[in-house]
């Protein structure tokens, strides 16, 4: 069975993975959801957090739990620290899964890949160094019902702004990683350009889900099945 480390995107904590964790554990897998510094229950202890803080949060979790054959999963923003952490735990890694995620580009911050990056920076500056959570209306058209949207909004916390502007640091090309990119089609049919370029590598594969940007809420069973399949595919390759 697989060892899954699940890292949520901006504004979210480990709680965002509850339904996916339940499905994975019911299928016999080990699933470890992670809250990054400065968010959810860790908000008070990590308001100073930068992007490298989040990278080390992930590395520390894998090493503290002494996990091996890890399927490391990053959603949205979390793809940036997950991609960097994957290099640092490569000896413990089975596969990296980027769920509708940004990917790190060496020397570039998270906001550099966003058309509205300047607006994000301005929002952080106007809100005491934090990126404010989305409003309920911002989740429209993403395959979420009212109850799911209400849960996301109620659980979200402001995101530490330095994590968005601190540059990524990569020692080698992400194209060398064994990776899967999961594109959620309601959020657009194509991966972002940096991910599309990486998908040209033989070690990367593309999967799709017919749902929106937050599949851990809108389609948790389908997402859990996809993750379990990814873990099984990797074991078959190694076997």
C-alpha positions in Angstrom: 0.0 0.0 0.0 1.1 3.6 -0.6 2.4 6.3 1.7 0.7 9.5 0.7 1.7 13.0 1.9 -0.9 15.5 1.0 -0.2 19.2 0.9 -3.0 21.7 0.4 -3.0 24.9 -1.6 -3.3 28.5 -0.5 -5.4 29.4 2.5 -6.1 25.7 3.4 -4.9 23.3 6.1 -4.7 19.5 6.4 -8.4 19.5 7.0 -9.0 20.1 3.3 -7.9 16.6 2.6 -10.3 14.9 5.1 -12.5 13.2 2.5 -9.6 12.0 0.4 -7.7 10.7 3.5 -10.8 8.8 4.5 -11.0 7.1 1.1 -7.3 6.3 0.9 -7.2 4.8 4.4 -10.3 2.8 3.7 -8.4 1.3 0.8 -5.5 0.4 3.0 -3.1 3.2 2.3 -1.3 5.4 4.7 -2.3 9.1 4.2 -0.7 12.0 5.9 -2.3 15.4 5.3 0.0 18.4 6.2 -0.8 21.9 7.3 1.9 24.4 6.2 3.4 27.0 8.6 1.2 30.1 9.0 -2.0 28.5 8.0 -5.1 26.9 9.7 -4.1 25.5 13.2 -0.4 26.7 12.5 -1.4 30.3 11.7 -0.1 31.8 15.0 3.3 30.0 14.8 4.2 30.8 11.3 3.0 34.2 10.2 6.7 34.9 9.2 6.7 31.9 6.9 8.4 32.1 3.5 8.4 29.7 0.6 11.5 27.8 1.9 9.7 27.5 5.3 7.0 25.5 3.5 9.6 23.4 1.6 11.2 22.4 5.0 7.7 21.7 6.5 7.3 19.0 3.9 10.8 17.6 4.2 10.5 17.5 8.0 7.2 15.7 7.8 8.5 13.0 5.5 11.6 12.5 7.7 9.9 12.8 11.0 7.4 10.1 10.1 10.3 8.1 8.5 8.3 7.5 5.3 9.6 5.7 2.3 8.1 5.1 -1.2 6.2 8.3 -0.7 3.6 9.7 -3.1 4.0 13.4 -2.5 0.9 15.4 -3.5 0.7 19.1 -3.9 -2.5 21.1 -4.8 -2.4 24.5 -6.4 0.1 26.8 -4.7 1.6 23.8 -2.8 3.0 22.4 -6.1 5.8 25.1 -5.7 7.1 23.9 -2.3 6.3 20.3 -3.1 8.4 20.3 -6.3 11.4 21.7 -4.3 10.9 19.3 -1.4 10.8 16.3 -3.8 14.4 17.0 -4.7 15.4 16.9 -1.0 13.6 13.6 -0.3 14.3 11.9 -3.6 15.7 8.8 -1.8 12.3 8.4 -0.1 10.2 9.3 -3.1 8.0 7.1 -5.3 6.1 9.8 -7.3 5.1 13.4 -7.1 1.5 14.4 -8.0 0.7 18.0 -8.9 -3.1 18.5 -8.5 -4.1 21.5 -10.8 -0.9 23.0 -9.3 1.7 25.5 -10.0 5.2 24.1 -10.4 8.4 25.7 -9.2 10.7 27.5 -11.6 14.3 28.0 -10.4 14.8 31.6 -9.3 11.2 32.6 -9.8 8.5 33.3 -7.2 5.0 31.9 -7.2 3.5 35.1 -8.5 5.7 35.2 -11.6 3.6 32.5 -13.2 0.3 34.5 -12.6 -1.1 37.0 -15.1 -2.5 38.8 -12.0 0.7 38.5 -10.0 1.0 42.3 -9.5 -2.5 42.3 -8.0 -1.7 39.5 -5.7 1.4 41.4 -4.4 -0.7 44.6 -4.0 -3.3 42.6 -2.0 -0.6 41.2 0.3 0.8 44.7 0.9 -2.6 46.0 1.7 -3.4 43.2 4.2 -0.5 43.2 6.6 1.6 40.7 4.6 -1.1 38.1 4.0 -3.0 37.1 0.9 -6.7 37.2 1.9 -8.9 34.1 1.2 -11.3 34.1 -1.6 -15.0 35.0 -1.2 -17.8 32.5 -1.8 -18.5 34.0 -5.2 -15.0 33.3 -6.4 -15.7 29.5 -6.3 -18.5 29.7 -8.9 -18.2 27.4 -11.9 -15.8 25.0 -10.2 -18.1 22.0 -9.6 -18.8 22.8 -6.0 -22.1 22.9 -4.2 -23.1 25.6 -1.7 -22.2 23.4 1.3 -18.8 22.6 -0.1 -18.1 26.3 -0.8 -19.3 27.3 2.7 -16.9 24.8 4.2 -13.9 26.1 2.2 -14.7 29.7 3.0 -15.2 29.0 6.7 -12.0 27.0 7.0 -9.7 29.3 5.0 -7.1 31.5 6.7 -5.0 34.3 5.2 -1.9 33.0 3.4 1.6 34.2 4.4 2.6 36.6 1.6 6.3 35.9 1.6 5.6 32.4 0.4 4.3 34.0 -2.8 7.2 36.3 -3.5 10.3 34.3 -2.3 12.0 32.6 -5.3 12.1 28.9 -5.8 15.5 27.1 -5.6 16.1 24.0 -7.6 19.3 22.0 -7.8 18.3 20.1 -11.0 15.5 20.0 -13.5 12.1 18.9 -12.3 11.8 16.9 -15.5 13.9 14.3 -13.9 11.3 13.6 -11.2 8.8 10.8 -11.6 5.7 13.0 -11.7 2.0 13.1 -12.6 0.2 16.3 -13.4 -3.6 16.2 -12.7 -5.5 18.8 -14.7 -8.9 19.8 -13.5 -10.8 20.6 -16.6 -13.4 23.1 -15.2 -10.5 25.3 -14.3 -9.2 25.3 -17.9 -8.3 22.6 -20.4 -4.5 23.0 -20.4 -1.8 22.9 -17.7 0.1 26.2 -17.1 3.0 26.7 -19.4 5.8 25.6 -17.0 3.9 22.4 -16.3 3.2 21.8 -20.0 6.9 22.1 -20.7 7.7 19.5 -18.0 5.1 17.1 -19.4 7.3 16.7 -22.5 9.6 14.6 -20.3 9.2 10.8 -20.4 9.0 10.7 -16.6 6.0 13.0 -16.5 2.4 11.9 -17.3 -0.9 13.9 -17.6 -4.2 12.8 -16.0 -7.4 14.7 -16.0 -10.5 15.1 -13.7 -13.8 16.5 -15.0 -14.2 18.9 -12.1 -12.9 22.2 -10.8 -9.8 23.5 -9.1 -10.7 22.0 -5.7 -11.3 18.3 -6.4 -10.6 17.3 -2.8 -14.0 18.9 -2.1 -15.9 18.4 -5.4 -14.7 14.9 -6.3 -12.8 13.4 -3.3 -13.6 9.8 -4.2 -12.4 10.2 -7.8 -9.3 12.0 -6.7 -8.5 9.3 -4.1 -8.9 6.6 -6.7 -6.6 8.5 -9.1 -4.0 8.9 -6.4 -4.2 5.2 -5.5 -3.8 4.3 -9.2 -0.7 6.5 -9.4 0.8 4.7 -6.5 0.0 1.3 -7.9 1.5 2.2 -11.3 4.7 3.3 -9.7 5.0 0.0 -7.8 4.4 -2.0 -11.0 7.1 -0.1 -12.8 9.5 -0.7 -9.9 8.5 -4.4 -9.7 
